[in-house]
């Protein structure tokens, strides 16, 4: 993919260089997918979705949430930016092996995000396209001079925040009624 990797097992992709990450509950992330360009990379790790956004997006997140009036609301939303790293999902079609640090398959495990996935490993829900620069498709601030089909980071953050809030309210309502949410 042409992205730098931090050595280790599993390898990690440094954020803040070519992309940042919005880490949200998978249920909330699913609601945001319609705001991403079709080729925007998205990973699924268990019950979490990792939406790749333009580098610098993590730094903008707190100010955007305040400006969009989500700052006072507790959201299950985390950003990875400069100095952080994302555990690299295996490239599409790569089998797990001890050499890439991922060797234990757990058929049907929910913790891996999909049947037959590795326990705790991320899978690409929307993999980066080989030979195509993914960064041009990542949501960015409009003031960054981005043109074309790149989605607006402001709209994506507003959508993700609303979806995170809905998930939180649904879970709280389930707990109030004595019903345990399905993802616990």
Secondary structure as a PSIPRED ss2 file (coil, helix, strand):
# PSIPRED VFORMAT (PSIPRED V4.0)

   1 X C   1.000  0.000  0.000
   2 X C   1.000  0.000  0.000
   3 X C   1.000  0.000  0.000
   4 X C   1.000  0.000  0.000
   5 X C   1.000  0.000  0.000
   6 X E   0.000  0.000  1.000
   7 X C   1.000  0.000  0.000
   8 X C   1.000  0.000  0.000
   9 X C   1.000  0.000  0.000
  10 X C   1.000  0.000  0.000
  11 X C   1.000  0.000  0.000
  12 X E   0.000  0.000  1.000
  13 X E   0.000  0.000  1.000
  14 X E   0.000  0.000  1.000
  15 X C   1.000  0.000  0.000
  16 X C   1.000  0.000  0.000
  17 X C   1.000  0.000  0.000
  18 X C   1.000  0.000  0.000
  19 X C   1.000  0.000  0.000
  20 X E   0.000  0.000  1.000
  21 X E   0.000  0.000  1.000
  22 X E   0.000  0.000  1.000
  23 X E   0.000  0.000  1.000
  24 X E   0.000  0.000  1.000
  25 X E   0.000  0.000  1.000
  26 X H   0.000  1.000  0.000
  27 X H   0.000  1.000  0.000
  28 X H   0.000  1.000  0.000
  29 X H   0.000  1.000  0.000
  30 X H   0.000  1.000  0.000
  31 X H   0.000  1.000  0.000
  32 X H   0.000  1.000  0.000
  33 X H   0.000  1.000  0.000
  34 X H   0.000  1.000  0.000
  35 X H   0.000  1.000  0.000
  36 X C   1.000  0.000  0.000
  37 X C   1.000  0.000  0.000
  38 X C   1.000  0.000  0.000
  39 X C   1.000  0.000  0.000
  40 X C   1.000  0.000  0.000
  41 X C   1.000  0.000  0.000
  42 X E   0.000  0.000  1.000
  43 X E   0.000  0.000  1.000
  44 X E   0.000  0.000  1.000
  45 X E   0.000  0.000  1.000
  46 X C   1.000  0.000  0.000
  47 X C   1.000  0.000  0.000
  48 X E   0.000  0.000  1.000
  49 X E   0.000  0.000  1.000
  50 X E   0.000  0.000  1.000
  51 X E   0.000  0.000  1.000
  52 X E   0.000  0.000  1.000
  53 X E   0.000  0.000  1.000
  54 X C   1.000  0.000  0.000
  55 X C   1.000  0.000  0.000
  56 X C   1.000  0.000  0.000
  57 X H   0.000  1.000  0.000
  58 X H   0.000  1.000  0.000
  59 X H   0.000  1.000  0.000
  60 X H   0.000  1.000  0.000
  61 X H   0.000  1.000  0.000
  62 X H   0.000  1.000  0.000
  63 X H   0.000  1.000  0.000
  64 X H   0.000  1.000  0.000
  65 X H   0.000  1.000  0.000
  66 X H   0.000  1.000  0.000
  67 X H   0.000  1.000  0.000
  68 X C   1.000  0.000  0.000
  69 X C   1.000  0.000  0.000
  70 X C   1.000  0.000  0.000
  71 X C   1.000  0.000  0.000
  72 X C   1.000  0.000  0.000
  73 X C   1.000  0.000  0.000
  74 X C   1.000  0.000  0.000
  75 X C   1.000  0.000  0.000
  76 X C   1.000  0.000  0.000
  77 X E   0.000  0.000  1.000
  78 X E   0.000  0.000  1.000
  79 X E   0.000  0.000  1.000
  80 X E   0.000  0.000  1.000
  81 X C   1.000  0.000  0.000
  82 X C   1.000  0.000  0.000
  83 X C   1.000  0.000  0.000
  84 X C   1.000  0.000  0.000
  85 X E   0.000  0.000  1.000
  86 X E   0.000  0.000  1.000
  87 X E   0.000  0.000  1.000
  88 X C   1.000  0.000  0.000
  89 X C   1.000  0.000  0.000
  90 X C   1.000  0.000  0.000
  91 X C   1.000  0.000  0.000
  92 X C   1.000  0.000  0.000
  93 X C   1.000  0.000  0.000
  94 X C   1.000  0.000  0.000
  95 X C   1.000  0.000  0.000
  96 X C   1.000  0.000  0.000
  97 X E   0.000  0.000  1.000
  98 X H   0.000  1.000  0.000
  99 X H   0.000  1.000  0.000
 100 X H   0.000  1.000  0.000
 101 X C   1.000  0.000  0.000
 102 X E   0.000  0.000  1.000
 103 X C   1.000  0.000  0.000
 104 X C   1.000  0.000  0.000
 105 X E   0.000  0.000  1.000
 106 X C   1.000  0.000  0.000
 107 X C   1.000  0.000  0.000
 108 X C   1.000  0.000  0.000
 109 X C   1.000  0.000  0.000
 110 X C   1.000  0.000  0.000
 111 X C   1.000  0.000  0.000
 112 X C   1.000  0.000  0.000
 113 X C   1.000  0.000  0.000
 114 X C   1.000  0.000  0.000
 115 X C   1.000  0.000  0.000
 116 X C   1.000  0.000  0.000
 117 X C   1.000  0.000  0.000
 118 X E   0.000  0.000  1.000
 119 X C   1.000  0.000  0.000
 120 X C   1.000  0.000  0.000
 121 X C   1.000  0.000  0.000
 122 X C   1.000  0.000  0.000
 123 X E   0.000  0.000  1.000
 124 X E   0.000  0.000  1.000
 125 X E   0.000  0.000  1.000
 126 X E   0.000  0.000  1.000
 127 X C   1.000  0.000  0.000
 128 X C   1.000  0.000  0.000
 129 X C   1.000  0.000  0.000
 130 X C   1.000  0.000  0.000
 131 X C   1.000  0.000  0.000
 132 X C   1.000  0.000  0.000
 133 X C   1.000  0.000  0.000
 134 X H   0.000  1.000  0.000
 135 X H   0.000  1.000  0.000
 136 X H   0.000  1.000  0.000
 137 X H   0.000  1.000  0.000
 138 X C   1.000  0.000  0.000
 139 X E   0.000  0.000  1.000
 140 X E   0.000  0.000  1.000
 141 X C   1.000  0.000  0.000
 142 X H   0.000  1.000  0.000
 143 X H   0.000  1.000  0.000
 144 X H   0.000  1.000  0.000
 145 X C   1.000  0.000  0.000
 146 X C   1.000  0.000  0.000
 147 X C   1.000  0.000  0.000
 148 X C   1.000  0.000  0.000
 149 X C   1.000  0.000  0.000
 150 X C   1.000  0.000  0.000
 151 X C   1.000  0.000  0.000
 152 X E   0.000  0.000  1.000
 153 X H   0.000  1.000  0.000
 154 X H   0.000  1.000  0.000
 155 X H   0.000  1.000  0.000
 156 X H   0.000  1.000  0.000
 157 X H   0.000  1.000  0.000
 158 X H   0.000  1.000  0.000
 159 X H   0.000  1.000  0.000
 160 X H   0.000  1.000  0.000
 161 X H   0.000  1.000  0.000
 162 X H   0.000  1.000  0.000
 163 X H   0.000  1.000  0.000
 164 X H   0.000  1.000  0.000
 165 X H   0.000  1.000  0.000
 166 X H   0.000  1.000  0.000
 167 X H   0.000  1.000  0.000
 168 X H   0.000  1.000  0.000
 169 X H   0.000  1.000  0.000
 170 X H   0.000  1.000  0.000
 171 X H   0.000  1.000  0.000
 172 X H   0.000  1.000  0.000
 173 X H   0.000  1.000  0.000
 174 X H   0.000  1.000  0.000
 175 X H   0.000  1.000  0.000
 176 X H   0.000  1.000  0.000
 177 X C   1.000  0.000  0.000
 178 X C   1.000  0.000  0.000
 179 X C   1.000  0.000  0.000
 180 X C   1.000  0.000  0.000
 181 X C   1.000  0.000  0.000
 182 X C   1.000  0.000  0.000
 183 X C   1.000  0.000  0.000
 184 X C   1.000  0.000  0.000
